[in-house]
């Protein structure tokens, strides 16, 4: 079964692809804007989940289950990366209490540029 000849399944795969691309755009916005390390870790985790979704759509569209092994390996790597980043955030401590690690770094670099001068 190919993507073009799938009928309603092809339409469903196309709609799901568009929705995943829209979610990817929003994830990249969250990844860039942050504001905290925890927000970026969640965005990276969701990015890996959506990549697995793309692989699943590819499997459905082509009826070729070879790519499922890639999705499983990607899920395992994403899980391990999330655990690593969670432990990193836990060791950093104060970042979650203040809500933003960016403000802490800027505050310790010798002053801010928001006052007139």
C-alpha positions in Angstrom: 0.0 0.0 0.0 1.5 3.3 -1.0 0.7 6.7 0.3 -1.2 7.8 -2.9 -3.3 4.7 -3.2 -4.4 4.3 0.4 -7.7 6.2 0.2 -9.0 7.2 3.6 -5.8 5.9 5.3 -3.8 8.2 3.0 -5.9 11.1 4.0 -5.5 10.2 7.7 -1.7 9.9 7.3 -1.6 13.3 5.5 -3.7 15.0 8.2 -1.6 13.5 11.0 1.6 14.6 9.2 0.4 18.2 9.0 -0.5 18.1 12.7 2.9 16.7 13.6 4.6 19.5 11.6 2.5 22.1 13.4 3.5 20.6 16.7 7.1 20.6 15.7 7.0 24.3 15.0 5.5 24.9 18.5 8.1 22.7 20.0 11.0 24.6 18.4 9.5 27.8 19.7 9.5 26.4 23.2 13.0 25.0 22.8 14.4 28.4 21.8 12.4 30.6 24.2 12.7 28.3 27.3 12.7 30.0 29.7 14.1 27.3 32.0 16.2 24.2 31.4 13.2 22.1 32.4 11.1 23.6 29.6 13.8 22.8 27.1 14.1 19.2 28.4 10.4 18.7 28.0 10.6 20.1 24.5 13.4 17.8 23.5 11.5 14.8 24.9 8.4 15.8 22.9 10.6 16.3 19.8 11.7 12.7 20.1 8.1 11.5 20.6 7.0 13.3 17.4 9.9 11.8 15.5 8.7 8.4 16.6 5.2 9.5 15.4 6.7 10.4 12.0 8.3 6.9 11.8 5.0 5.3 12.7 3.3 7.3 10.0 5.9 6.1 7.5 5.3 2.5 8.6 1.5 3.0 8.1 1.9 4.7 4.7 4.3 2.3 3.2 3.2 -0.9 5.0 6.8 -1.6 5.7 7.5 -2.5 9.4 11.3 -2.2 9.0 11.3 1.3 10.5 9.6 0.2 13.7 13.0 -0.8 15.1 14.3 2.7 14.5 11.3 4.1 16.4 12.0 1.7 19.3 15.7 2.7 19.4 14.8 6.4 19.3 12.4 5.9 22.1 15.0 4.2 24.2 17.6 7.0 23.6 15.0 9.7 24.3 14.1 8.1 27.6 17.7 7.8 28.6 18.4 11.5 27.6 15.3 12.6 29.6 16.5 10.7 32.7 20.0 12.3 32.3 18.6 15.8 32.0 16.3 15.3 35.0 19.2 14.2 37.1 21.1 17.3 35.9 18.3 19.6 36.8 18.0 17.9 40.2 21.7 18.5 40.9 21.6 22.1 39.8 19.0 22.7 42.6 17.8 26.3 42.6 16.9 26.5 38.9 13.4 25.0 39.4 12.7 27.2 42.4 13.4 30.4 40.5 11.7 29.3 37.3 14.4 30.4 35.0 18.1 29.6 34.7 18.6 32.3 32.2 17.9 35.1 34.7 20.4 33.6 37.1 23.2 33.4 34.6 22.6 37.0 33.4 22.5 38.2 37.0 25.9 36.8 37.7 27.7 38.0 34.6 28.6 41.4 36.0 25.4 43.4 35.7 22.4 44.0 33.5 21.9 46.3 30.6 18.4 47.4 31.5 19.4 50.5 33.5 20.2 53.7 31.7 23.8 54.3 31.2 
